[in-house]
């Protein structure tokens, strides 16, 4: 696939994704994505995003809890 930002080629990779759902932030590891070789833009299939939502809504193991600062400018 071609990147819509730089027209570079993408390659399949496993990535860490920041995912917001119902006002909460989740970090999900080992997510399938297409990543641009040129600029690094990441693309996710709708099926993959639906699987993440289902994982979060169901019973799931929590690997780690993180504290995050929220800033405003």
mmCIF file of the N, C-alpha and C atoms, coordinates in Angstrom:
data_MODEL
# 
_entry.id   MODEL 
# 
loop_
_atom_site.group_PDB 
_atom_site.id 
_atom_site.type_symbol 
_atom_site.label_atom_id 
_atom_site.label_alt_id 
_atom_site.label_comp_id 
_atom_site.label_asym_id 
_atom_site.label_entity_id 
_atom_site.label_seq_id 
_atom_site.pdbx_PDB_ins_code 
_atom_site.Cartn_x 
_atom_site.Cartn_y 
_atom_site.Cartn_z 
_atom_site.occupancy 
_atom_site.B_iso_or_equiv 
_atom_site.pdbx_formal_charge 
_atom_site.auth_seq_id 
_atom_site.auth_comp_id 
_atom_site.auth_asym_id 
_atom_site.auth_atom_id 
_atom_site.pdbx_PDB_model_num 
ATOM 1   N N  . UNK A 1 1  ? 0.841   -1.170  0.000  1.00 0.00 ? 1  UNK A N  1 
ATOM 2   C CA . UNK A 1 1  ? 0.000   0.000   0.000  1.00 0.00 ? 1  UNK A CA 1 
ATOM 3   C C  . UNK A 1 1  ? 0.890   1.238   0.000  1.00 0.00 ? 1  UNK A C  1 
ATOM 4   N N  . UNK A 1 2  ? 0.362   2.338   -0.510 1.00 0.00 ? 2  UNK A N  1 
ATOM 5   C CA . UNK A 1 2  ? 1.108   3.598   -0.563 1.00 0.00 ? 2  UNK A CA 1 
ATOM 6   C C  . UNK A 1 2  ? 0.650   4.523   0.557  1.00 0.00 ? 2  UNK A C  1 
ATOM 7   N N  . UNK A 1 3  ? 1.601   5.203   1.156  1.00 0.00 ? 3  UNK A N  1 
ATOM 8   C CA . UNK A 1 3  ? 1.306   6.174   2.209  1.00 0.00 ? 3  UNK A CA 1 
ATOM 9   C C  . UNK A 1 3  ? 0.590   7.374   1.614  1.00 0.00 ? 3  UNK A C  1 
ATOM 10  N N  . UNK A 1 4  ? -0.482  7.812   2.268  1.00 0.00 ? 4  UNK A N  1 
ATOM 11  C CA . UNK A 1 4  ? -1.220  8.973   1.761  1.00 0.00 ? 4  UNK A CA 1 
ATOM 12  C C  . UNK A 1 4  ? -0.508  10.294  2.028  1.00 0.00 ? 4  UNK A C  1 
ATOM 13  N N  . UNK A 1 5  ? 0.524   10.287  2.876  1.00 0.00 ? 5  UNK A N  1 
ATOM 14  C CA . UNK A 1 5  ? 1.244   11.525  3.194  1.00 0.00 ? 5  UNK A CA 1 
ATOM 15  C C  . UNK A 1 5  ? 2.479   11.726  2.325  1.00 0.00 ? 5  UNK A C  1 
ATOM 16  N N  . UNK A 1 6  ? 3.280   10.665  2.150  1.00 0.00 ? 6  UNK A N  1 
ATOM 17  C CA . UNK A 1 6  ? 4.534   10.832  1.410  1.00 0.00 ? 6  UNK A CA 1 
ATOM 18  C C  . UNK A 1 6  ? 4.643   9.927   0.186  1.00 0.00 ? 6  UNK A C  1 
ATOM 19  N N  . UNK A 1 7  ? 3.625   9.119   -0.053 1.00 0.00 ? 7  UNK A N  1 
ATOM 20  C CA . UNK A 1 7  ? 3.590   8.169   -1.176 1.00 0.00 ? 7  UNK A CA 1 
ATOM 21  C C  . UNK A 1 7  ? 4.622   7.054   -1.052 1.00 0.00 ? 7  UNK A C  1 
ATOM 22  N N  . UNK A 1 8  ? 5.206   6.890   0.130  1.00 0.00 ? 8  UNK A N  1 
ATOM 23  C CA . UNK A 1 8  ? 6.144   5.797   0.353  1.00 0.00 ? 8  UNK A CA 1 
ATOM 24  C C  . UNK A 1 8  ? 5.426   4.456   0.450  1.00 0.00 ? 8  UNK A C  1 
ATOM 25  N N  . UNK A 1 9  ? 6.177   3.384   0.331  1.00 0.00 ? 9  UNK A N  1 
ATOM 26  C CA . UNK A 1 9  ? 5.619   2.046   0.473  1.00 0.00 ? 9  UNK A CA 1 
ATOM 27  C C  . UNK A 1 9  ? 5.483   1.695   1.945  1.00 0.00 ? 9  UNK A C  1 
ATOM 28  N N  . UNK A 1 10 ? 4.464   0.897   2.263  1.00 0.00 ? 10 UNK A N  1 
ATOM 29  C CA . UNK A 1 10 ? 4.280   0.437   3.637  1.00 0.00 ? 10 UNK A CA 1 
ATOM 30  C C  . UNK A 1 10 ? 4.678   -1.024  3.748  1.00 0.00 ? 10 UNK A C  1 
ATOM 31  N N  . UNK A 1 11 ? 5.035   -1.410  4.952  1.00 0.00 ? 11 UNK A N  1 
ATOM 32  C CA . UNK A 1 11 ? 5.376   -2.799  5.247  1.00 0.00 ? 11 UNK A CA 1 
ATOM 33  C C  . UNK A 1 11 ? 4.601   -3.230  6.485  1.00 0.00 ? 11 UNK A C  1 
ATOM 34  N N  . UNK A 1 12 ? 4.229   -4.518  6.548  1.00 0.00 ? 12 UNK A N  1 
ATOM 35  C CA . UNK A 1 12 ? 3.526   -4.990  7.743  1.00 0.00 ? 12 UNK A CA 1 
ATOM 36  C C  . UNK A 1 12 ? 4.476   -5.067  8.931  1.00 0.00 ? 12 UNK A C  1 
ATOM 37  N N  . UNK A 1 13 ? 3.995   -4.612  10.090 1.00 0.00 ? 13 UNK A N  1 
ATOM 38  C CA . UNK A 1 13 ? 4.789   -4.658  11.322 1.00 0.00 ? 13 UNK A CA 1 
ATOM 39  C C  . UNK A 1 13 ? 3.862   -4.853  12.502 1.00 0.00 ? 13 UNK A C  1 
ATOM 40  N N  . UNK A 1 14 ? 4.431   -5.273  13.612 1.00 0.00 ? 14 UNK A N  1 
ATOM 41  C CA . UNK A 1 14 ? 3.742   -5.303  14.899 1.00 0.00 ? 14 UNK A CA 1 
ATOM 42  C C  . UNK A 1 14 ? 4.159   -4.032  15.635 1.00 0.00 ? 14 UNK A C  1 
ATOM 43  N N  . UNK A 1 15 ? 3.171   -3.272  16.133 1.00 0.00 ? 15 UNK A N  1 
ATOM 44  C CA . UNK A 1 15 ? 3.461   -2.000  16.785 1.00 0.00 ? 15 UNK A CA 1 
ATOM 45  C C  . UNK A 1 15 ? 2.748   -1.905  18.124 1.00 0.00 ? 15 UNK A C  1 
ATOM 46  N N  . UNK A 1 16 ? 3.124   -0.904  18.894 1.00 0.00 ? 16 UNK A N  1 
ATOM 47  C CA . UNK A 1 16 ? 2.420   -0.535  20.132 1.00 0.00 ? 16 UNK A CA 1 
ATOM 48  C C  . UNK A 1 16 ? 1.477   0.601   19.766 1.00 0.00 ? 16 UNK A C  1 
ATOM 49  N N  . UNK A 1 17 ? 0.190   0.429   20.095 1.00 0.00 ? 17 UNK A N  1 
ATOM 50  C CA . UNK A 1 17 ? -0.818  1.414   19.711 1.00 0.00 ? 17 UNK A CA 1 
ATOM 51  C C  . UNK A 1 17 ? -1.460  2.050   20.930 1.00 0.00 ? 17 UNK A C  1 
ATOM 52  N N  . UNK A 1 18 ? -1.565  3.376   20.898 1.00 0.00 ? 18 UNK A N  1 
ATOM 53  C CA . UNK A 1 18 ? -2.322  4.105   21.898 1.00 0.00 ? 18 UNK A CA 1 
ATOM 54  C C  . UNK A 1 18 ? -3.765  4.114   21.407 1.00 0.00 ? 18 UNK A C  1 
ATOM 55  N N  . UNK A 1 19 ? -4.680  3.635   22.230 1.00 0.00 ? 19 UNK A N  1 
ATOM 56  C CA . UNK A 1 19 ? -6.063  3.448   21.784 1.00 0.00 ? 19 UNK A CA 1 
ATOM 57  C C  . UNK A 1 19 ? -7.018  4.049   22.803 1.00 0.00 ? 19 UNK A C  1 
ATOM 58  N N  . UNK A 1 20 ? -7.801  5.038   22.378 1.00 0.00 ? 20 UNK A N  1 
ATOM 59  C CA . UNK A 1 20 ? -8.808  5.652   23.237 1.00 0.00 ? 20 UNK A CA 1 
ATOM 60  C C  . UNK A 1 20 ? -10.128 4.941   23.026 1.00 0.00 ? 20 UNK A C  1 
ATOM 61  N N  . UNK A 1 21 ? -10.796 4.591   24.114 1.00 0.00 ? 21 UNK A N  1 
ATOM 62  C CA . UNK A 1 21 ? -12.119 3.993   24.037 1.00 0.00 ? 21 UNK A CA 1 
ATOM 63  C C  . UNK A 1 21 ? -12.932 4.457   25.237 1.00 0.00 ? 21 UNK A C  1 
ATOM 64  N N  . UNK A 1 22 ? -14.072 5.067   24.951 1.00 0.00 ? 22 UNK A N  1 
ATOM 65  C CA . UNK A 1 22 ? -14.976 5.539   25.996 1.00 0.00 ? 22 UNK A CA 1 
ATOM 66  C C  . UNK A 1 22 ? -14.261 6.425   27.028 1.00 0.00 ? 22 UNK A C  1 
ATOM 67  N N  . UNK A 1 23 ? -13.404 7.329   26.522 1.00 0.00 ? 23 UNK A N  1 
ATOM 68  C CA . UNK A 1 23 ? -12.731 8.290   27.382 1.00 0.00 ? 23 UNK A CA 1 
ATOM 69  C C  . UNK A 1 23 ? -11.550 7.754   28.162 1.00 0.00 ? 23 UNK A C  1 
ATOM 70  N N  . UNK A 1 24 ? -11.151 6.527   27.895 1.00 0.00 ? 24 UNK A N  1 
ATOM 71  C CA . UNK A 1 24 ? -9.998  5.938   28.589 1.00 0.00 ? 24 UNK A CA 1 
ATOM 72  C C  . UNK A 1 24 ? -8.914  5.587   27.582 1.00 0.00 ? 24 UNK A C  1 
ATOM 73  N N  . UNK A 1 25 ? -7.668  5.748   28.003 1.00 0.00 ? 25 UNK A N  1 
ATOM 74  C CA . UNK A 1 25 ? -6.527  5.460   27.143 1.00 0.00 ? 25 UNK A CA 1 
ATOM 75  C C  . UNK A 1 25 ? -5.973  4.085   27.466 1.00 0.00 ? 25 UNK A C  1 
ATOM 76  N N  . UNK A 1 26 ? -5.746  3.288   26.430 1.00 0.00 ? 26 UNK A N  1 
ATOM 77  C CA . UNK A 1 26 ? -5.148  1.956   26.566 1.00 0.00 ? 26 UNK A CA 1 
ATOM 78  C C  . UNK A 1 26 ? -3.908  1.907   25.684 1.00 0.00 ? 26 UNK A C  1 
ATOM 79  N N  . UNK A 1 27 ? -2.901  1.194   26.120 1.00 0.00 ? 27 UNK A N  1 
ATOM 80  C CA . UNK A 1 27 ? -1.721  0.911   25.305 1.00 0.00 ? 27 UNK A CA 1 
ATOM 81  C C  . UNK A 1 27 ? -1.801  -0.574  24.966 1.00 0.00 ? 27 UNK A C  1 
ATOM 82  N N  . UNK A 1 28 ? -1.844  -0.881  23.678 1.00 0.00 ? 28 UNK A N  1 
ATOM 83  C CA . UNK A 1 28 ? -1.979  -2.266  23.233 1.00 0.00 ? 28 UNK A CA 1 
ATOM 84  C C  . UNK A 1 28 ? -0.722  -2.629  22.450 1.00 0.00 ? 28 UNK A C  1 
ATOM 85  N N  . UNK A 1 29 ? -0.074  -3.715  22.847 1.00 0.00 ? 29 UNK A N  1 
ATOM 86  C CA . UNK A 1 29 ? 1.164   -4.139  22.192 1.00 0.00 ? 29 UNK A CA 1 
ATOM 87  C C  . UNK A 1 29 ? 0.894   -5.218  21.150 1.00 0.00 ? 29 UNK A C  1 
ATOM 88  N N  . UNK A 1 30 ? 1.826   -5.364  20.237 1.00 0.00 ? 30 UNK A N  1 
ATOM 89  C CA . UNK A 1 30 ? 1.798   -6.409  19.204 1.00 0.00 ? 30 UNK A CA 1 
ATOM 90  C C  . UNK A 1 30 ? 0.596   -6.297  18.281 1.00 0.00 ? 30 UNK A C  1 
ATOM 91  N N  . UNK A 1 31 ? 0.274   -5.057  17.884 1.00 0.00 ? 31 UNK A N  1 
ATOM 92  C CA . UNK A 1 31 ? -0.855  -4.805  16.992 1.00 0.00 ? 31 UNK A CA 1 
ATOM 93  C C  . UNK A 1 31 ? -0.362  -4.817  15.545 1.00 0.00 ? 31 UNK A C  1 
ATOM 94  N N  . UNK A 1 32 ? -1.097  -5.512  14.669 1.00 0.00 ? 32 UNK A N  1 
ATOM 95  C CA . UNK A 1 32 ? -0.762  -5.530  13.247 1.00 0.00 ? 32 UNK A CA 1 
ATOM 96  C C  . UNK A 1 32 ? -1.027  -4.161  12.640 1.00 0.00 ? 32 UNK A C  1 
ATOM 97  N N  . UNK A 1 33 ? -0.058  -3.660  11.877 1.00 0.00 ? 33 UNK A N  1 
ATOM 98  C CA . UNK A 1 33 ? -0.197  -2.364  11.210 1.00 0.00 ? 33 UNK A CA 1 
ATOM 99  C C  . UNK A 1 33 ? 0.593   -2.385  9.915  1.00 0.00 ? 33 UNK A C  1 
ATOM 100 N N  . UNK A 1 34 ? 0.260   -1.459  9.039  1.00 0.00 ? 34 UNK A N  1 
ATOM 101 C CA . UNK A 1 34 ? 1.074   -1.167  7.860  1.00 0.00 ? 34 UNK A CA 1 
ATOM 102 C C  . UNK A 1 34 ? 1.816   0.119   8.191  1.00 0.00 ? 34 UNK A C  1 
ATOM 103 N N  . UNK A 1 35 ? 3.148   0.092   8.117  1.00 0.00 ? 35 UNK A N  1 
ATOM 104 C CA . UNK A 1 35 ? 3.968   1.246   8.503  1.00 0.00 ? 35 UNK A CA 1 
ATOM 105 C C  . UNK A 1 35 ? 4.746   1.736   7.291  1.00 0.00 ? 35 UNK A C  1 
ATOM 106 N N  . UNK A 1 36 ? 4.663   3.037   7.042  1.00 0.00 ? 36 UNK A N  1 
ATOM 107 C CA . UNK A 1 36 ? 5.357   3.633   5.904  1.00 0.00 ? 36 UNK A CA 1 
ATOM 108 C C  . UNK A 1 36 ? 6.867   3.604   6.129  1.00 0.00 ? 36 UNK A C  1 
ATOM 109 N N  . UNK A 1 37 ? 7.579   3.143   5.129  1.00 0.00 ? 37 UNK A N  1 
ATOM 110 C CA . UNK A 1 37 ? 9.050   3.125   5.206  1.00 0.00 ? 37 UNK A CA 1 
ATOM 111 C C  . UNK A 1 37 ? 9.635   4.525   5.155  1.00 0.00 ? 37 UNK A C  1 
ATOM 112 N N  . UNK A 1 38 ? 8.920   5.458   4.541  1.00 0.00 ? 38 UNK A N  1 
ATOM 113 C CA . UNK A 1 38 ? 9.439   6.812   4.382  1.00 0.00 ? 38 UNK A CA 1 
ATOM 114 C C  . UNK A 1 38 ? 9.229   7.685   5.603  1.00 0.00 ? 38 UNK A C  1 
ATOM 115 N N  . UNK A 1 39 ? 7.973   7.827   6.036  1.00 0.00 ? 39 UNK A N  1 
ATOM 116 C CA . UNK A 1 39 ? 7.679   8.780   7.105  1.00 0.00 ? 39 UNK A CA 1 
ATOM 117 C C  . UNK A 1 39 ? 7.238   8.132   8.417  1.00 0.00 ? 39 UNK A C  1 
ATOM 118 N N  . UNK A 1 40 ? 6.981   6.825   8.404  1.00 0.00 ? 40 UNK A N  1 
ATOM 119 C CA . UNK A 1 40 ? 6.605   6.145   9.636  1.00 0.00 ? 40 UNK A CA 1 
ATOM 120 C C  . UNK A 1 40 ? 5.120   6.169   9.961  1.00 0.00 ? 40 UNK A C  1 
ATOM 121 N N  . UNK A 1 41 ? 4.303   6.786   9.104  1.00 0.00 ? 41 UNK A N  1 
ATOM 122 C CA . UNK A 1 41 ? 2.854   6.799   9.334  1.00 0.00 ? 41 UNK A CA 1 
ATOM 123 C C  . UNK A 1 41 ? 2.341   5.363   9.443  1.00 0.00 ? 41 UNK A C  1 
ATOM 124 N N  . UNK A 1 42 ? 1.393   5.157   10.367 1.00 0.00 ? 42 UNK A N  1 
ATOM 125 C CA . UNK A 1 42 ? 0.878   3.815   10.617 1.00 0.00 ? 42 UNK A CA 1 
ATOM 126 C C  . UNK A 1 42 ? -0.580  3.724   10.187 1.00 0.00 ? 42 UNK A C  1 
ATOM 127 N N  . UNK A 1 43 ? -0.932  2.600   9.582  1.00 0.00 ? 43 UNK A N  1 
ATOM 128 C CA . UNK A 1 43 ? -2.290  2.340   9.128  1.00 0.00 ? 43 UNK A CA 1 
ATOM 129 C C  . UNK A 1 43 ? -2.779  1.042   9.764  1.00 0.00 ? 43 UNK A C  1 
ATOM 130 N N  . UNK A 1 44 ? -4.039  1.071   10.214 1.00 0.00 ? 44 UNK A N  1 
ATOM 131 C CA . UNK A 1 44 ? -4.638  -0.088  10.866 1.00 0.00 ? 44 UNK A CA 1 
ATOM 132 C C  . UNK A 1 44 ? -5.903  -0.478  10.115 1.00 0.00 ? 44 UNK A C  1 
ATOM 133 N N  . UNK A 1 45 ? -6.079  -1.761  9.873  1.00 0.00 ? 45 UNK A N  1 
ATOM 134 C CA . UNK A 1 45 ? -7.298  -2.256  9.246  1.00 0.00 ? 45 UNK A CA 1 
ATOM 135 C C  . UNK A 1 45 ? -8.455  -2.118  10.234 1.00 0.00 ? 45 UNK A C  1 
ATOM 136 N N  . UNK A 1 46 ? -9.643  -1.846  9.731  1.00 0.00 ? 46 UNK A N  1 
ATOM 137 C CA . UNK A 1 46 ? -10.832 -1.710  10.584 1.00 0.00 ? 46 UNK A CA 1 
ATOM 138 C C  . UNK A 1 46 ? -11.040 -2.970  11.415 1.00 0.00 ? 46 UNK A C  1 
ATOM 139 N N  . UNK A 1 47 ? -10.781 -4.128  10.844 1.00 0.00 ? 47 UNK A N  1 
ATOM 140 C CA . UNK A 1 47 ? -10.912 -5.406  11.553 1.00 0.00 ? 47 UNK A CA 1 
ATOM 141 C C  . UNK A 1 47 ? -10.005 -5.438  12.792 1.00 0.00 ? 47 UNK A C  1 
ATOM 142 N N  . UNK A 1 48 ? -8.794  -4.917  12.651 1.00 0.00 ? 48 UNK A N  1 
ATOM 143 C CA . UNK A 1 48 ? -7.841  -4.878  13.765 1.00 0.00 ? 48 UNK A CA 1 
ATOM 144 C C  . UNK A 1 48 ? -8.352  -3.961  14.868 1.00 0.00 ? 48 UNK A C  1 
ATOM 145 N N  . UNK A 1 49 ? -8.890  -2.805  14.495 1.00 0.00 ? 49 UNK A N  1 
ATOM 146 C CA . UNK A 1 49 ? -9.419  -1.862  15.490 1.00 0.00 ? 49 UNK A CA 1 
ATOM 147 C C  . UNK A 1 49 ? -10.632 -2.456  16.205 1.00 0.00 ? 49 UNK A C  1 
ATOM 148 N N  . UNK A 1 50 ? -11.478 -3.173  15.476 1.00 0.00 ? 50 UNK A N  1 
ATOM 149 C CA . UNK A 1 50 ? -12.623 -3.849  16.094 1.00 0.00 ? 50 UNK A CA 1 
ATOM 150 C C  . UNK A 1 50 ? -12.162 -4.916  17.083 1.00 0.00 ? 50 UNK A C  1 
ATOM 151 N N  . UNK A 1 51 ? -11.088 -5.631  16.741 1.00 0.00 ? 51 UNK A N  1 
ATOM 152 C CA . UNK A 1 51 ? -10.541 -6.655  17.640 1.00 0.00 ? 51 UNK A CA 1 
ATOM 153 C C  . UNK A 1 51 ? -10.007 -6.022  18.923 1.00 0.00 ? 51 UNK A C  1 
ATOM 154 N N  . UNK A 1 52 ? -9.392  -4.862  18.820 1.00 0.00 ? 52 UNK A N  1 
ATOM 155 C CA . UNK A 1 52 ? -8.887  -4.161  20.002 1.00 0.00 ? 52 UNK A CA 1 
ATOM 156 C C  . UNK A 1 52 ? -10.054 -3.757  20.902 1.00 0.00 ? 52 UNK A C  1 
ATOM 157 N N  . UNK A 1 53 ? -11.107 -3.194  20.303 1.00 0.00 ? 53 UNK A N  1 
ATOM 158 C CA . UNK A 1 53 ? -12.290 -2.812  21.085 1.00 0.00 ? 53 UNK A CA 1 
ATOM 159 C C  . UNK A 1 53 ? -12.873 -4.020  21.810 1.00 0.00 ? 53 UNK A C  1 
ATOM 160 N N  . UNK A 1 54 ? -12.981 -5.151  21.115 1.00 0.00 ? 54 UNK A N  1 
ATOM 161 C CA . UNK A 1 54 ? -13.530 -6.370  21.723 1.00 0.00 ? 54 UNK A CA 1 
ATOM 162 C C  . UNK A 1 54 ? -12.630 -6.863  22.852 1.00 0.00 ? 54 UNK A C  1 
ATOM 163 N N  . UNK A 1 55 ? -11.316 -6.783  22.664 1.00 0.00 ? 55 UNK A N  1 
ATOM 164 C CA . UNK A 1 55 ? -10.371 -7.187  23.709 1.00 0.00 ? 55 UNK A CA 1 
ATOM 165 C C  . UNK A 1 55 ? -10.570 -6.341  24.957 1.00 0.00 ? 55 UNK A C  1 
ATOM 166 N N  . UNK A 1 56 ? -10.699 -5.043  24.786 1.00 0.00 ? 56 UNK A N  1 
ATOM 167 C CA . UNK A 1 56 ? -10.861 -4.138  25.915 1.00 0.00 ? 56 UNK A CA 1 
ATOM 168 C C  . UNK A 1 56 ? -12.189 -4.384  26.631 1.00 0.00 ? 56 UNK A C  1 
ATOM 169 N N  . UNK A 1 57 ? -13.261 -4.593  25.874 1.00 0.00 ? 57 UNK A N  1 
ATOM 170 C CA . UNK A 1 57 ? -14.578 -4.818  26.468 1.00 0.00 ? 57 UNK A CA 1 
ATOM 171 C C  . UNK A 1 57 ? -14.683 -6.167  27.179 1.00 0.00 ? 57 UNK A C  1 
ATOM 172 N N  . UNK A 1 58 ? -13.877 -7.143  26.764 1.00 0.00 ? 58 UNK A N  1 
ATOM 173 C CA . UNK A 1 58 ? -13.935 -8.469  27.366 1.00 0.00 ? 58 UNK A CA 1 
ATOM 174 C C  . UNK A 1 58 ? -12.967 -8.604  28.532 1.00 0.00 ? 58 UNK A C  1 
ATOM 175 N N  . UNK A 1 59 ? -12.887 -9.797  29.057 1.00 0.00 ? 59 UNK A N  1 
ATOM 176 C CA . UNK A 1 59 ? -11.901 -10.097 30.095 1.00 0.00 ? 59 UNK A CA 1 
ATOM 177 C C  . UNK A 1 59 ? -10.509 -10.063 29.457 1.00 0.00 ? 59 UNK A C  1 
ATOM 178 N N  . UNK A 1 60 ? -9.600  -9.356  30.095 1.00 0.00 ? 60 UNK A N  1 
ATOM 179 C CA . UNK A 1 60 ? -8.245  -9.273  29.541 1.00 0.00 ? 60 UNK A CA 1 
ATOM 180 C C  . UNK A 1 60 ? -7.237  -9.107  30.676 1.00 0.00 ? 60 UNK A C  1 
ATOM 181 N N  . UNK A 1 61 ? -6.071  -9.659  30.445 1.00 0.00 ? 61 UNK A N  1 
ATOM 182 C CA . UNK A 1 61 ? -4.979  -9.509  31.410 1.00 0.00 ? 61 UNK A CA 1 
ATOM 183 C C  . UNK A 1 61 ? -4.349  -8.131  31.232 1.00 0.00 ? 61 UNK A C  1 
ATOM 184 N N  . UNK A 1 62 ? -3.991  -7.509  32.347 1.00 0.00 ? 62 UNK A N  1 
ATOM 185 C CA . UNK A 1 62 ? -3.312  -6.211  32.314 1.00 0.00 ? 62 UNK A CA 1 
ATOM 186 C C  . UNK A 1 62 ? -1.835  -6.455  32.573 1.00 0.00 ? 62 UNK A C  1 
ATOM 187 N N  . UNK A 1 63 ? -1.008  -6.104  31.599 1.00 0.00 ? 63 UNK A N  1 
ATOM 188 C CA . UNK A 1 63 ? 0.431   -6.311  31.714 1.00 0.00 ? 63 UNK A CA 1 
ATOM 189 C C  . UNK A 1 63 ? 1.064   -5.306  32.669 1.00 0.00 ? 63 UNK A C  1 
ATOM 190 N N  . UNK A 1 64 ? 0.597   -4.055  32.609 1.00 0.00 ? 64 UNK A N  1 
ATOM 191 C CA . UNK A 1 64 ? 1.221   -2.991  33.402 1.00 0.00 ? 64 UNK A CA 1 
ATOM 192 C C  . UNK A 1 64 ? 0.253   -1.817  33.502 1.00 0.00 ? 64 UNK A C  1 
ATOM 193 N N  . UNK A 1 65 ? 0.263   -1.119  34.611 1.00 0.00 ? 65 UNK A N  1 
ATOM 194 C CA . UNK A 1 65 ? -0.500  0.128   34.763 1.00 0.00 ? 65 UNK A CA 1 
ATOM 195 C C  . UNK A 1 65 ? 0.499   1.287   34.760 1.00 0.00 ? 65 UNK A C  1 
ATOM 196 N N  . UNK A 1 66 ? 0.177   2.341   33.983 1.00 0.00 ? 66 UNK A N  1 
ATOM 197 C CA . UNK A 1 66 ? 1.065   3.490   33.867 1.00 0.00 ? 66 UNK A CA 1 
ATOM 198 C C  . UNK A 1 66 ? 0.362   4.737   34.370 1.00 0.00 ? 66 UNK A C  1 
ATOM 199 N N  . UNK A 1 67 ? 1.147   5.679   34.854 1.00 0.00 ? 67 UNK A N  1 
ATOM 200 C CA . UNK A 1 67 ? 0.643   6.993   35.234 1.00 0.00 ? 67 UNK A CA 1 
ATOM 201 C C  . UNK A 1 67 ? 1.031   7.961   34.109 1.00 0.00 ? 67 UNK A C  1 
ATOM 202 N N  . UNK A 1 68 ? 0.083   8.803   33.687 1.00 0.00 ? 68 UNK A N  1 
ATOM 203 C CA . UNK A 1 68 ? 0.335   9.697   32.558 1.00 0.00 ? 68 UNK A CA 1 
ATOM 204 C C  . UNK A 1 68 ? 0.005   11.123  32.941 1.00 0.00 ? 68 UNK A C  1 
ATOM 205 N N  . UNK A 1 69 ? 0.884   12.061  32.606 1.00 0.00 ? 69 UNK A N  1 
ATOM 206 C CA . UNK A 1 69 ? 0.607   13.473  32.828 1.00 0.00 ? 69 UNK A CA 1 
ATOM 207 C C  . UNK A 1 69 ? -0.206  14.027  31.674 1.00 0.00 ? 69 UNK A C  1 
ATOM 208 N N  . UNK A 1 70 ? -1.197  14.854  31.983 1.00 0.00 ? 70 UNK A N  1 
ATOM 209 C CA . UNK A 1 70 ? -1.992  15.530  30.969 1.00 0.00 ? 70 UNK A CA 1 
ATOM 210 C C  . UNK A 1 70 ? -1.713  17.024  31.097 1.00 0.00 ? 70 UNK A C  1 
ATOM 211 N N  . UNK A 1 71 ? -1.288  17.639  29.996 1.00 0.00 ? 71 UNK A N  1 
ATOM 212 C CA . UNK A 1 71 ? -0.901  19.045  29.997 1.00 0.00 ? 71 UNK A CA 1 
ATOM 213 C C  . UNK A 1 71 ? -1.804  19.843  29.072 1.00 0.00 ? 71 UNK A C  1 
ATOM 214 N N  . UNK A 1 72 ? -1.885  21.135  29.292 1.00 0.00 ? 72 UNK A N  1 
ATOM 215 C CA . UNK A 1 72 ? -2.623  22.023  28.414 1.00 0.00 ? 72 UNK A CA 1 
ATOM 216 C C  . UNK A 1 72 ? -1.747  23.240  28.141 1.00 0.00 ? 72 UNK A C  1 
ATOM 217 N N  . UNK A 1 73 ? -1.789  23.743  26.899 1.00 0.00 ? 73 UNK A N  1 
ATOM 218 C CA . UNK A 1 73 ? -1.014  24.938  26.551 1.00 0.00 ? 73 UNK A CA 1 
ATOM 219 C C  . UNK A 1 73 ? -1.912  26.114  26.332 1.00 0.00 ? 73 UNK A C  1 
# 
